[in-house]
Amino acid sequence: MSKLSLFLVFFGSLACDQFVSASEHKYELNSPIYTTFMEEFASKVVKIDNDHDSSYWKDQLKPLFKYPKFERVTDHGFFGSRSTETAMNSEKYDWFTTQCDLPQIENKLKEPIEHKYQDIHREIRQNIEDLSILYNDIRNVHNDIYRGLFDEPKFNDIKGFKNAIEQFDKKSIKKHRLKVIGKELQTMKQKYDDIINRLDEKMQEIPVKRYKYLQQIVLSDKKIEELKSLADETGQLNEIIKIIGALKEKLEALRKVLSDTTSIIDEFTVERIKWTEILMDVPINKKESKRKLCCKKPTVME
């Protein structure tokens, strides 16, 4: 083999290695999934679409992959002193963060019977502890909803996605796919509308259930103060059980609507990953990502 041939072989090998290296490092594990996908897809499809630019395609994708703002959530006084405008238009959805701010009353419940709290019936202690568990559950589910709706997942949150988009980056979209993509987008938008409508109903319910709990807190505070002057110990204990029962009822109703919301968000996440697969025409490793749902994955988003 001549020196020139050896040089060409070496140069070709080097160029190939550089191309592979550049492709491997194009995407970072902390890259946002949907933002990156929309950029890549729009830049590819515009090459076969003579009628539209990349902005048009991004506008087509954003309703599916950008998170909804739920500006229709109405303020019936549920946001406290916050104005409706501030609550609805906050970039980081501050109105939603207020929904896990629940006044707790366990210590208040002990005041009428503080001197004998350790000796009172186990049922009373357990009921007060149940309230603490409910508060904690609600806070955790609320945080799951916030992450699932308002924090865009990264590549390392969905295993297999980085590999799939790297494959997509190396392929071109064929001209005949343009009409297919249009039909696929229409089907996706119909599914999106169905999910968002159901999700919106639950998001409307959350402040309502929270407000009912706050109303119960006001009634409970008043009742507890009255119990302090009650001489009948049995009467005190019975009233405290009733107070706890009413509070638990309101908290369980709030937890229920929050849990229902997470189920819809999980469905939303699964559909979005499926939509990226369909549009890229590249499978994502479902075996790895099956349980990596937005509200149940162990990875903490930003």
Backbone as CSV, one residue per row, in Angstrom:
resi,resn,N_x,N_y,N_z,CA_x,CA_y,CA_z,C_x,C_y,C_z
1,MET,0.860,-1.206,0.000,0.000,0.000,0.000,0.884,1.240,0.000
2,SER,0.592,2.216,-0.839,1.403,3.420,-0.950,1.220,4.302,0.278
3,LYS,2.126,5.260,0.447,2.022,6.195,1.562,0.743,7.028,1.466
4,LEU,0.362,7.369,0.191,-0.841,8.148,-0.007,-2.074,7.366,0.435
5,SER,-2.119,6.082,0.098,-3.252,5.235,0.489,-3.332,5.115,1.998
6,LEU,-2.174,4.920,2.614,-2.154,4.819,4.076,-2.647,6.103,4.728
7,PHE,-2.224,7.232,4.126,-2.647,8.527,4.670,-4.163,8.704,4.558
8,LEU,-4.719,8.306,3.396,-6.160,8.449,3.198,-6.955,7.571,4.148
9,VAL,-6.463,6.340,4.364,-7.125,5.435,5.306,-7.095,6.018,6.706
10,PHE,-5.912,6.525,7.086,-5.759,7.104,8.423,-6.644,8.335,8.589
11,PHE,-6.658,9.211,7.562,-7.459,10.437,7.630,-8.947,10.123,7.690
12,GLY,-9.357,9.143,6.888,-10.774,8.748,6.894,-11.184,8.190,8.234
13,SER,-10.335,7.374,8.837,-10.623,6.799,10.144,-10.708,7.878,11.210
14,LEU,-9.789,8.838,11.131,-9.771,9.934,12.093,-11.036,10.781,11.979
15,ALA,-11.437,11.095,10.740,-12.640,11.904,10.527,-13.873,11.187,11.050
16,CYS,-13.930,9.877,10.843,-15.063,9.088,11.322,-15.125,9.099,12.838
17,ASP,-13.946,8.933,13.467,-13.887,8.953,14.939,-14.356,10.297,15.477
18,GLN,-13.955,11.380,14.786,-14.340,12.710,15.240,-15.845,12.915,15.114
19,PHE,-16.427,12.360,14.015,-17.868,12.486,13.813,-18.631,11.752,14.907
20,VAL,-18.193,10.527,15.219,-18.841,9.749,16.264,-18.719,10.443,17.600
21,SER,-17.487,10.979,17.867,-17.272,11.657,19.142,-18.172,12.886,19.269
22,ALA,-18.292,13.660,18.168,-19.127,14.861,18.203,-20.580,14.492,18.422
23,SER,-21.027,13.403,17.776,-22.417,12.967,17.925,-22.685,12.529,19.348
24,GLU,-21.723,11.829,19.949,-21.909,11.328,21.303,-21.990,12.452,22.316
25,HIS,-21.282,13.563,22.027,-21.232,14.648,22.997,-22.220,15.771,22.683
26,LYS,-23.044,15.594,21.660,-23.992,16.636,21.296,-25.061,16.810,22.359
27,TYR,-25.451,15.709,22.977,-26.517,15.741,23.979,-25.965,15.396,25.351
28,GLU,-26.329,16.211,26.324,-25.916,15.969,27.701,-27.063,15.320,28.462
29,LEU,-26.737,14.586,29.521,-27.763,13.904,30.301,-28.715,14.872,31.000
30,ASN,-28.258,16.102,31.197,-29.134,17.084,31.843,-29.854,17.978,30.831
31,SER,-29.803,17.599,29.540,-30.521,18.355,28.515,-32.028,18.133,28.671
32,PRO,-32.839,19.175,28.499,-34.295,19.010,28.606,-34.832,18.190,27.430
33,ILE,-35.645,17.196,27.720,-36.099,16.252,26.706,-36.926,16.916,25.609
34,TYR,-38.009,17.562,25.972,-38.953,18.023,24.963,-38.443,19.245,24.204
35,THR,-37.764,20.151,24.895,-37.182,21.311,24.221,-36.174,20.868,23.174
36,THR,-35.305,19.925,23.552,-34.300,19.410,22.616,-34.960,18.695,21.444
37,PHE,-35.955,17.868,21.753,-36.646,17.135,20.692,-37.302,18.090,19.699
38,MET,-37.992,19.117,20.192,-38.675,20.049,19.294,-37.695,20.767,18.377
39,GLU,-36.548,21.149,18.923,-35.525,21.803,18.115,-35.025,20.869,17.018
40,GLU,-34.727,19.635,17.393,-34.183,18.672,16.430,-35.209,18.315,15.362
41,PHE,-36.437,18.073,15.793,-37.469,17.665,14.838,-37.756,18.791,13.846
42,ALA,-37.908,20.018,14.341,-38.215,21.154,13.472,-37.099,21.391,12.463
43,SER,-35.858,21.255,12.899,-34.727,21.490,11.993,-34.641,20.429,10.896
44,LYS,-35.148,19.221,11.166,-35.123,18.150,10.162,-36.311,18.226,9.208
45,VAL,-37.505,18.405,9.762,-38.700,18.353,8.921,-38.765,19.535,7.967
46,VAL,-38.159,20.663,8.328,-38.197,21.841,7.464,-37.420,21.605,6.170
47,LYS,-36.520,20.638,6.185,-35.732,20.330,4.988,-36.562,19.671,3.895
48,ILE,-37.690,19.070,4.277,-38.547,18.427,3.275,-39.878,19.166,3.108
49,ASP,-40.066,20.237,3.872,-41.303,21.011,3.797,-40.983,22.378,3.198
50,ASN,-41.367,22.565,1.950,-41.069,23.818,1.255,-42.049,24.939,1.602
51,ASP,-43.137,24.603,2.305,-44.185,25.583,2.580,-44.078,26.233,3.955
52,HIS,-43.300,25.647,4.852,-43.246,26.170,6.220,-41.809,26.232,6.718
53,ASP,-41.570,27.149,7.662,-40.249,27.233,8.276,-40.237,26.496,9.611
54,SER,-39.092,26.507,10.285,-38.966,25.762,11.538,-39.859,26.333,12.636
55,SER,-40.119,27.649,12.578,-40.998,28.258,13.590,-42.402,27.667,13.521
56,TYR,-42.852,27.418,12.293,-44.175,26.817,12.120,-44.228,25.456,12.790
57,TRP,-43.202,24.650,12.608,-43.206,23.297,13.173,-43.053,23.314,14.686
58,LYS,-42.297,24.262,15.180,-42.203,24.396,16.637,-43.552,24.777,17.227
59,ASP,-44.279,25.645,16.521,-45.608,26.044,16.992,-46.573,24.857,16.970
60,GLN,-46.383,23.935,16.033,-47.214,22.743,15.976,-46.929,21.801,17.148
61,LEU,-45.673,21.770,17.569,-45.260,20.837,18.619,-45.475,21.383,20.031
62,LYS,-45.364,22.694,20.187,-45.428,23.278,21.530,-46.682,22.911,22.314
63,PRO,-47.866,22.914,21.694,-49.052,22.532,22.476,-48.963,21.121,23.056
64,LEU,-48.180,20.264,22.425,-48.048,18.892,22.906,-46.950,18.745,23.946
65,PHE,-45.873,19.511,23.792,-44.685,19.258,24.599,-44.301,20.384,25.548
66,LYS,-44.951,21.535,25.433,-44.751,22.562,26.435,-45.836,22.422,27.488
67,TYR,-45.510,22.707,28.711,-46.448,22.456,29.786,-47.568,23.488,29.821
68,PRO,-48.807,23.069,30.060,-49.935,23.992,30.106,-49.879,24.875,31.346
69,LYS,-50.450,26.062,31.252,-50.409,27.008,32.378,-51.637,26.954,33.272
70,PHE,-52.690,26.310,32.821,-53.910,26.217,33.620,-54.374,27.581,34.097
71,GLU,-54.443,28.522,33.170,-54.858,29.875,33.533,-56.351,29.945,33.845
72,ARG,-57.058,28.838,33.604,-58.496,28.849,33.869,-58.834,28.512,35.314
73,VAL,-57.847,28.158,36.112,-58.126,27.878,37.522,-58.659,29.147,38.164
74,THR,-59.848,29.097,38.687,-60.512,30.300,39.181,-60.178,30.562,40.642
75,ASP,-60.146,31.841,40.986,-59.843,32.261,42.359,-61.144,32.619,43.067
76,HIS,-61.578,31.753,43.977,-62.771,32.032,44.780,-62.359,32.434,46.197
77,GLY,-61.196,33.104,46.288,-60.666,33.432,47.599,-59.765,32.333,48.128
78,PHE,-59.510,31.288,47.299,-58.735,30.144,47.771,-57.252,30.448,47.850
79,PHE,-56.800,31.549,47.197,-55.386,31.853,47.172,-54.998,32.843,48.266
80,GLY,-55.856,33.012,49.239,-55.539,33.890,50.354,-55.455,35.337,49.913
81,SER,-54.370,36.020,50.312,-54.233,37.438,49.997,-53.646,37.676,48.623
82,ARG,-53.244,36.616,47.937,-52.636,36.760,46.618,-53.700,37.183,45.606
83,SER,-53.342,38.080,44.712,-54.301,38.517,43.693,-54.451,37.443,42.632
84,THR,-55.589,37.463,41.951,-55.827,36.497,40.879,-54.768,36.627,39.800
85,GLU,-54.419,37.873,39.448,-53.451,38.093,38.369,-52.106,37.483,38.727
86,THR,-51.644,37.728,39.948,-50.364,37.163,40.372,-50.428,35.649,40.406
87,ALA,-51.515,35.122,40.943,-51.637,33.675,41.085,-51.642,32.972,39.738
88,MET,-52.306,33.573,38.741,-52.472,32.895,37.466,-51.283,33.053,36.534
89,ASN,-50.612,34.196,36.581,-49.629,34.507,35.551,-48.186,34.294,35.989
90,SER,-47.977,33.795,37.167,-46.613,33.566,37.642,-45.887,32.577,36.747
91,GLU,-44.675,32.919,36.370,-43.890,32.063,35.485,-43.634,30.698,36.104
92,LYS,-43.435,30.666,37.402,-43.132,29.392,38.079,-44.361,28.811,38.765
93,TYR,-45.551,29.276,38.367,-46.790,28.704,38.871,-46.861,28.772,40.401
94,ASP,-46.557,29.970,40.916,-46.552,30.138,42.366,-47.909,29.837,42.987
95,TRP,-48.976,30.069,42.223,-50.300,29.797,42.788,-50.410,28.345,43.232
96,PHE,-49.745,27.448,42.497,-49.865,26.035,42.834,-49.046,25.686,44.074
97,THR,-47.922,26.362,44.266,-47.094,26.066,45.439,-47.822,26.386,46.725
98,THR,-48.780,27.333,46.669,-49.517,27.682,47.889,-50.459,26.572,48.324
99,GLN,-50.750,25.645,47.428,-51.766,24.643,47.728,-51.305,23.571,48.717
100,CYS,-49.998,23.469,48.957,-49.543,22.519,49.977,-49.246,23.221,51.300
101,ASP,-49.524,24.520,51.345,-49.323,25.282,52.581,-50.561,25.107,53.456
102,LEU,-50.542,24.053,54.269,-51.692,23.708,55.096,-51.384,23.942,56.572
103,PRO,-52.167,24.736,57.252,-51.968,24.892,58.700,-52.220,23.569,59.417
104,GLN,-51.306,23.222,60.321,-51.439,21.965,61.050,-51.921,22.232,62.470
105,ILE,-52.629,21.281,63.010,-53.370,21.534,64.248,-53.123,20.461,65.311
106,GLU,-52.166,19.559,65.076,-51.975,18.464,66.031,-51.672,18.969,67.440
107,ASN,-50.761,19.933,67.553,-50.405,20.440,68.879,-51.575,21.155,69.538
108,LYS,-52.349,21.844,68.735,-53.525,22.545,69.246,-54.530,21.546,69.834
109,LEU,-54.652,20.394,69.176,-55.592,19.376,69.650,-55.200,18.834,71.027
110,LYS,-53.925,18.890,71.358,-53.451,18.349,72.634,-53.655,19.324,73.804
111,GLU,-53.877,20.606,73.491,-53.921,21.613,74.547,-54.972,21.347,75.625
112,PRO,-56.204,20.994,75.277,-57.199,20.773,76.343,-56.848,19.595,77.248
113,ILE,-56.019,18.676,76.758,-55.717,17.461,77.527,-54.212,17.268,77.686
114,GLU,-53.455,18.381,77.612,-51.999,18.287,77.592,-51.444,17.564,78.818
115,HIS,-51.962,17.842,79.990,-51.404,17.280,81.221,-51.607,15.767,81.311
116,LYS,-52.498,15.238,80.506,-52.726,13.792,80.567,-52.608,13.132,79.189
117,TYR,-51.925,13.820,78.250,-51.876,13.329,76.873,-51.265,11.941,76.768
118,GLN,-50.211,11.674,77.511,-49.546,10.369,77.412,-50.415,9.243,77.974
119,ASP,-51.394,9.576,78.774,-52.211,8.550,79.409,-53.571,8.343,78.746
120,ILE,-53.912,9.192,77.792,-55.237,9.078,77.202,-55.314,7.895,76.257
121,HIS,-56.525,7.618,75.859,-56.805,6.433,75.059,-55.931,6.397,73.802
122,ARG,-55.457,5.194,73.480,-54.597,5.008,72.305,-55.257,5.516,71.026
123,GLU,-56.573,5.403,70.980,-57.295,5.844,69.780,-57.085,7.330,69.519
124,ILE,-57.062,8.128,70.593,-56.861,9.566,70.438,-55.476,9.833,69.865
125,ARG,-54.466,9.190,70.475,-53.095,9.407,69.998,-52.958,9.000,68.539
126,GLN,-53.539,7.863,68.192,-53.427,7.366,66.821,-54.110,8.313,65.831
127,ASN,-55.252,8.859,66.223,-55.957,9.785,65.345,-55.158,11.059,65.099
128,ILE,-54.515,11.554,66.141,-53.680,12.751,65.972,-52.475,12.433,65.090
129,GLU,-51.884,11.255,65.270,-50.759,10.847,64.420,-51.209,10.656,62.966
130,ASP,-52.430,10.187,62.774,-52.966,10.018,61.416,-53.025,11.355,60.677
131,LEU,-53.330,12.419,61.413,-53.342,13.740,60.785,-51.954,14.099,60.263
132,SER,-50.926,13.816,61.059,-49.549,14.105,60.638,-49.191,13.319,59.378
133,ILE,-49.616,12.067,59.324,-49.348,11.229,58.142,-50.040,11.806,56.914
134,LEU,-51.280,12.248,57.082,-52.020,12.842,55.969,-51.337,14.115,55.457
135,TYR,-50.885,14.973,56.377,-50.176,16.178,55.972,-48.952,15.818,55.127
136,ASN,-48.202,14.826,55.585,-46.986,14.426,54.891,-47.308,13.838,53.514
137,ASP,-48.334,12.995,53.451,-48.744,12.406,52.173,-49.126,13.492,51.173
138,ILE,-49.907,14.445,51.638,-50.374,15.526,50.759,-49.197,16.344,50.246
139,ARG,-48.264,16.634,51.112,-47.082,17.403,50.694,-46.282,16.649,49.633
140,ASN,-46.116,15.345,49.831,-45.349,14.553,48.868,-46.046,14.472,47.512
141,VAL,-47.362,14.227,47.531,-48.100,14.124,46.274,-48.120,15.474,45.557
142,HIS,-48.269,16.523,46.317,-48.240,17.873,45.745,-46.911,18.124,45.044
143,ASN,-45.805,17.750,45.686,-44.488,17.930,45.068,-44.349,17.103,43.797
144,ASP,-44.919,15.895,43.800,-44.902,15.056,42.600,-45.631,15.741,41.446
145,ILE,-46.782,16.343,41.753,-47.558,17.030,40.715,-46.762,18.206,40.162
146,TYR,-46.148,18.960,41.049,-45.383,20.123,40.593,-44.261,19.689,39.656
147,ARG,-43.508,18.664,40.064,-42.416,18.193,39.211,-42.949,17.649,37.889
148,GLY,-44.058,16.905,37.967,-44.601,16.285,36.764,-45.139,17.284,35.759
149,LEU,-45.688,18.405,36.241,-46.300,19.380,35.343,-45.364,20.519,34.955
150,PHE,-44.593,21.012,35.920,-43.910,22.274,35.706,-42.391,22.165,35.584
151,ASP,-41.815,20.987,35.802,-40.383,20.776,35.599,-40.198,19.846,34.410
152,GLU,-39.560,20.333,33.363,-39.346,19.506,32.182,-38.313,18.419,32.494
153,PRO,-38.617,17.148,32.174,-37.656,16.074,32.458,-36.393,16.202,31.620
154,LYS,-35.311,15.686,32.159,-34.020,15.684,31.468,-33.754,14.305,30.858
155,PHE,-32.722,14.218,30.043,-32.392,12.952,29.383,-32.179,11.825,30.385
156,ASN,-31.542,12.153,31.512,-31.262,11.090,32.483,-32.488,10.674,33.281
157,ASP,-33.631,11.353,33.066,-34.871,10.951,33.724,-35.581,9.832,32.964
158,ILE,-35.387,9.758,31.653,-36.031,8.743,30.822,-34.938,7.924,30.146
159,LYS,-34.646,6.775,30.699,-33.589,5.940,30.134,-33.949,5.518,28.714
160,GLY,-32.960,5.573,27.859,-33.182,5.184,26.478,-33.469,6.358,25.569
161,PHE,-33.835,7.519,26.143,-34.187,8.659,25.296,-32.953,9.235,24.610
162,LYS,-31.854,9.348,25.329,-30.629,9.908,24.743,-30.184,9.063,23.553
163,ASN,-30.216,7.759,23.700,-29.820,6.876,22.609,-30.761,7.034,21.412
164,ALA,-32.065,7.171,21.685,-33.053,7.299,20.609,-32.858,8.595,19.823
165,ILE,-32.638,9.707,20.518,-32.499,10.976,19.801,-31.159,11.048,19.069
166,GLU,-30.158,10.337,19.582,-28.890,10.253,18.849,-29.076,9.493,17.540
167,GLN,-29.894,8.441,17.565,-30.208,7.725,16.326,-30.988,8.624,15.372
168,PHE,-31.938,9.371,15.920,-32.737,10.287,15.105,-31.855,11.349,14.461
169,ASP,-30.850,11.818,15.193,-29.949,12.845,14.699,-29.184,12.379,13.459
170,LYS,-28.942,11.071,13.364,-28.148,10.523,12.262,-28.981,10.192,11.026
171,LYS,-30.314,10.250,11.141,-31.162,9.889,10.010,-31.877,11.109,9.456
172,SER,-32.354,10.997,8.231,-33.117,12.082,7.614,-34.574,11.664,7.501
173,ILE,-35.463,12.651,7.443,-36.891,12.386,7.291,-37.213,12.346,5.796
174,LYS,-37.855,11.291,5.365,-38.199,11.140,3.954,-39.403,12.019,3.603
175,LYS,-39.443,12.439,2.345,-40.495,13.342,1.874,-41.891,12.759,2.095
176,HIS,-42.039,11.448,1.870,-43.363,10.835,1.993,-43.875,10.827,3.432
177,ARG,-42.987,11.073,4.379,-43.386,11.079,5.793,-44.151,12.343,6.176
178,LEU,-44.093,13.372,5.344,-44.674,14.663,5.707,-46.175,14.550,5.961
179,LYS,-46.909,13.898,5.064,-48.353,13.745,5.243,-48.659,12.860,6.445
180,VAL,-47.861,11.823,6.616,-48.051,10.924,7.760,-47.875,11.686,9.068
181,ILE,-46.861,12.536,9.116,-46.595,13.334,10.314,-47.777,14.248,10.621
182,GLY,-48.347,14.858,9.570,-49.505,15.728,9.761,-50.680,14.996,10.392
183,LYS,-50.947,13.773,9.917,-52.039,12.973,10.473,-51.727,12.540,11.903
184,GLU,-50.460,12.180,12.138,-50.061,11.766,13.484,-50.235,12.914,14.471
185,LEU,-49.888,14.118,14.061,-50.027,15.280,14.942,-51.485,15.540,15.309
186,GLN,-52.386,15.361,14.352,-53.809,15.562,14.629,-54.308,14.558,15.674
187,THR,-53.878,13.307,15.545,-54.268,12.282,16.518,-53.708,12.617,17.899
188,MET,-52.462,13.072,17.938,-51.826,13.441,19.198,-52.550,14.610,19.856
189,LYS,-52.946,15.600,19.059,-53.627,16.773,19.611,-54.984,16.388,20.209
190,GLN,-55.662,15.437,19.572,-56.942,14.966,20.125,-56.726,14.294,21.477
191,LYS,-55.686,13.476,21.569,-55.371,12.812,22.831,-54.946,13.833,23.887
192,TYR,-54.162,14.803,23.460,-53.709,15.860,24.361,-54.903,16.609,24.942
193,ASP,-55.835,16.991,24.088,-57.014,17.728,24.549,-57.811,16.914,25.572
194,ASP,-57.933,15.621,25.323,-58.657,14.752,26.253,-57.966,14.722,27.617
195,ILE,-56.647,14.562,27.609,-55.890,14.505,28.869,-55.967,15.839,29.605
196,ILE,-55.756,16.938,28.874,-55.729,18.259,29.506,-57.093,18.632,30.074
197,ASN,-58.160,18.247,29.391,-59.493,18.531,29.917,-59.721,17.830,31.250
198,ARG,-59.306,16.557,31.330,-59.458,15.814,32.587,-58.530,16.357,33.663
199,LEU,-57.332,16.721,33.249,-56.370,17.275,34.192,-56.829,18.631,34.705
200,ASP,-57.372,19.436,33.815,-57.847,20.761,34.183,-58.963,20.677,35.228
201,GLU,-59.841,19.696,35.086,-60.923,19.506,36.059,-60.349,19.233,37.449
202,LYS,-59.330,18.398,37.502,-58.725,18.077,38.793,-57.976,19.286,39.364
203,MET,-57.299,20.038,38.506,-56.582,21.209,38.980,-57.548,22.266,39.519
204,GLN,-58.752,22.286,38.960,-59.772,23.196,39.481,-60.232,22.758,40.873
205,GLU,-60.250,21.460,41.098,-60.756,20.927,42.365,-59.789,21.138,43.523
206,ILE,-58.499,21.163,43.237,-57.496,21.208,44.309,-57.700,22.398,45.239
207,PRO,-57.767,23.653,44.737,-57.976,24.775,45.675,-59.319,24.719,46.388
208,VAL,-60.306,24.110,45.746,-61.622,23.998,46.385,-61.534,23.083,47.610
209,LYS,-60.912,21.913,47.437,-60.760,20.963,48.558,-59.888,21.555,49.656
210,ARG,-58.854,22.281,49.257,-57.981,22.904,50.257,-58.746,23.947,51.057
211,TYR,-59.575,24.738,50.373,-60.332,25.782,51.052,-61.316,25.188,52.055
212,LYS,-61.909,24.062,51.715,-62.833,23.410,52.644,-62.095,22.937,53.900
213,TYR,-60.868,22.486,53.718,-60.057,22.123,54.887,-59.771,23.358,55.742
214,LEU,-59.418,24.482,55.094,-59.125,25.712,55.838,-60.342,26.184,56.631
215,GLN,-61.512,26.044,56.038,-62.742,26.396,56.760,-62.925,25.511,57.991
216,GLN,-62.590,24.224,57.835,-62.719,23.296,58.956,-61.716,23.626,60.055
217,ILE,-60.542,24.098,59.670,-59.531,24.504,60.650,-60.060,25.640,61.524
218,VAL,-60.703,26.617,60.907,-61.263,27.752,61.657,-62.288,27.254,62.673
219,LEU,-63.181,26.366,62.231,-64.193,25.810,63.136,-63.542,25.002,64.258
220,SER,-62.494,24.253,63.913,-61.817,23.412,64.904,-61.119,24.250,65.962
221,ASP,-60.449,25.319,65.526,-59.775,26.211,66.476,-60.762,26.755,67.514
222,LYS,-61.894,27.186,67.027,-62.920,27.737,67.920,-63.415,26.678,68.906
223,LYS,-63.633,25.475,68.409,-64.139,24.398,69.251,-63.108,23.984,70.307
224,ILE,-61.837,23.956,69.926,-60.785,23.574,70.867,-60.703,24.575,72.025
225,GLU,-60.828,25.859,71.712,-60.801,26.872,72.758,-61.952,26.667,73.736
226,GLU,-63.105,26.287,73.215,-64.263,26.041,74.074,-64.038,24.820,74.972
227,LEU,-63.314,23.826,74.457,-63.086,22.589,75.219,-62.187,22.806,76.429
228,LYS,-61.348,23.816,76.383,-60.412,24.051,77.486,-61.143,24.345,78.793
229,SER,-62.338,24.899,78.678,-63.098,25.226,79.891,-64.117,24.145,80.239
230,LEU,-64.099,23.029,79.494,-65.038,21.946,79.752,-64.477,21.022,80.836
231,ALA,-65.223,20.841,81.902,-64.732,20.035,83.029,-64.872,18.543,82.789
232,ASP,-65.802,18.161,81.959,-66.068,16.750,81.692,-64.980,16.178,80.776
233,GLU,-64.103,15.343,81.362,-62.988,14.776,80.590,-63.476,13.884,79.454
234,THR,-64.481,13.082,79.747,-65.023,12.201,78.705,-65.610,13.021,77.567
235,GLY,-66.283,14.079,77.922,-66.854,14.974,76.913,-65.766,15.614,76.063
236,GLN,-64.654,16.004,76.716,-63.519,16.571,75.978,-62.994,15.586,74.928
237,LEU,-62.760,14.349,75.375,-62.187,13.339,74.485,-63.122,13.043,73.313
238,ASN,-64.395,12.959,73.591,-65.358,12.684,72.522,-65.384,13.812,71.484
239,GLU,-65.325,15.046,71.981,-65.339,16.192,71.066,-64.061,16.254,70.225
240,ILE,-62.930,15.909,70.855,-61.664,15.907,70.119,-61.690,14.857,69.007
241,ILE,-62.260,13.699,69.303,-62.396,12.654,68.278,-63.239,13.170,67.108
242,LYS,-64.309,13.909,67.428,-65.160,14.464,66.364,-64.397,15.500,65.531
243,ILE,-63.625,16.338,66.217,-62.835,17.367,65.512,-61.833,16.713,64.567
244,ILE,-61.120,15.705,65.088,-60.131,15.007,64.261,-60.808,14.335,63.073
245,GLY,-61.939,13.711,63.304,-62.661,13.037,62.231,-63.050,13.991,61.110
246,ALA,-63.513,15.189,61.471,-63.906,16.179,60.461,-62.695,16.674,59.674
247,LEU,-61.573,16.877,60.387,-60.350,17.317,59.708,-59.819,16.232,58.765
248,LYS,-59.840,14.977,59.231,-59.371,13.869,58.391,-60.218,13.741,57.131
249,GLU,-61.501,13.942,57.283,-62.396,13.846,56.124,-62.005,14.857,55.046
250,LYS,-61.716,16.089,55.473,-61.345,17.134,54.513,-59.957,16.866,53.915
251,LEU,-59.028,16.395,54.743,-57.686,16.102,54.233,-57.692,14.912,53.271
252,GLU,-58.481,13.899,53.588,-58.561,12.734,52.707,-59.187,13.097,51.363
253,ALA,-60.139,14.022,51.379,-60.740,14.490,50.125,-59.701,15.231,49.280
254,LEU,-58.850,16.027,49.942,-57.785,16.735,49.236,-56.757,15.747,48.700
255,ARG,-56.362,14.793,49.524,-55.389,13.784,49.079,-55.924,12.996,47.885
256,LYS,-57.228,12.703,47.905,-57.844,11.927,46.819,-57.739,12.676,45.490
257,VAL,-58.067,13.962,45.482,-58.023,14.704,44.228,-56.574,14.878,43.758
258,LEU,-55.649,15.016,44.699,-54.231,15.093,44.326,-53.750,13.774,43.726
259,SER,-54.149,12.655,44.327,-53.755,11.342,43.806,-54.350,11.097,42.424
260,ASP,-55.609,11.503,42.228,-56.236,11.381,40.907,-55.463,12.197,39.871
261,THR,-54.988,13.350,40.303,-54.223,14.215,39.400,-52.917,13.554,38.982
262,THR,-52.227,12.914,39.926,-50.962,12.261,39.576,-51.170,11.132,38.571
263,SER,-52.293,10.444,38.662,-52.572,9.362,37.714,-52.699,9.903,36.290
264,ILE,-53.351,11.047,36.155,-53.503,11.656,34.833,-52.146,12.154,34.332
265,ILE,-51.339,12.705,35.232,-50.017,13.197,34.834,-49.118,12.047,34.389
266,ASP,-49.223,10.902,35.073,-48.476,9.720,34.628,-48.876,9.325,33.211
267,GLU,-50.172,9.354,32.956,-50.666,9.044,31.606,-50.113,10.055,30.602
268,PHE,-50.085,11.310,31.001,-49.581,12.393,30.165,-48.117,12.151,29.783
269,THR,-47.311,11.757,30.771,-45.898,11.503,30.535,-45.692,10.339,29.570
270,VAL,-46.430,9.258,29.789,-46.324,8.089,28.914,-46.677,8.470,27.473
271,GLU,-47.746,9.259,27.309,-48.160,9.659,25.963,-47.104,10.530,25.298
272,ARG,-46.521,11.445,26.037,-45.519,12.340,25.448,-44.296,11.574,24.954
273,ILE,-43.850,10.616,25.747,-42.719,9.797,25.312,-43.107,9.008,24.062
274,LYS,-44.333,8.495,24.056,-44.826,7.753,22.884,-44.854,8.666,21.659
275,TRP,-45.258,9.930,21.851,-45.335,10.864,20.715,-43.946,11.147,20.144
276,THR,-42.946,11.274,21.007,-41.593,11.493,20.476,-41.133,10.277,19.679
277,GLU,-41.464,9.085,20.149,-41.121,7.859,19.413,-41.754,7.856,18.029
278,ILE,-43.042,8.190,17.967,-43.770,8.172,16.702,-43.187,9.188,15.725
279,LEU,-42.939,10.397,16.199,-42.452,11.451,15.316,-41.006,11.216,14.885
280,MET,-40.169,10.689,15.770,-38.789,10.374,15.392,-38.713,9.094,14.574
281,ASP,-39.755,8.252,14.719,-39.751,6.925,14.086,-38.555,6.110,14.587
282,VAL,-38.266,6.309,15.886,-37.178,5.589,16.551,-37.702,5.113,17.898
283,PRO,-37.586,3.817,18.193,-38.101,3.316,19.477,-37.226,3.731,20.651
284,ILE,-37.869,3.960,21.790,-37.160,4.189,23.045,-37.234,2.888,23.824
285,ASN,-36.190,2.579,24.542,-36.132,1.311,25.277,-37.197,1.283,26.352
286,LYS,-38.350,0.729,26.034,-39.478,0.740,26.969,-39.199,-0.087,28.218
287,LYS,-38.413,-1.122,28.073,-38.131,-1.972,29.237,-37.452,-1.162,30.326
288,GLU,-36.596,-0.224,29.898,-35.883,0.603,30.874,-36.731,1.761,31.377
289,SER,-37.545,2.345,30.483,-38.241,3.573,30.858,-39.671,3.351,31.326
290,LYS,-40.123,2.110,31.336,-41.520,1.805,31.635,-41.992,2.423,32.943
291,ARG,-41.211,2.324,34.004,-41.640,2.833,35.308,-41.120,4.230,35.599
292,LYS,-40.433,4.841,34.643,-39.910,6.180,34.878,-40.969,7.229,34.606
293,LEU,-42.062,7.142,35.312,-43.140,8.094,35.116,-42.802,9.409,35.796
294,CYS,-43.456,10.463,35.318,-43.095,11.797,35.795,-43.286,11.961,37.288
295,CYS,-44.271,11.307,37.838,-44.573,11.522,39.255,-44.049,10.416,40.151
296,LYS,-43.384,9.417,39.603,-42.973,8.299,40.435,-41.508,7.931,40.285
297,LYS,-40.797,8.639,39.434,-39.398,8.277,39.276,-38.598,8.799,40.457
298,PRO,-37.515,8.109,40.820,-36.748,8.526,41.968,-35.866,9.732,41.672
299,THR,-35.623,10.038,40.370,-34.754,11.126,40.030,-35.382,12.458,40.401
300,VAL,-34.593,13.343,40.979,-35.124,14.656,41.347,-34.817,15.629,40.222
301,MET,-35.873,16.290,39.702,-35.665,17.281,38.657,-35.232,18.595,39.268
302,GLU,-34.884,19.527,38.397,-34.489,20.838,38.867,-35.609,21.500,39.652
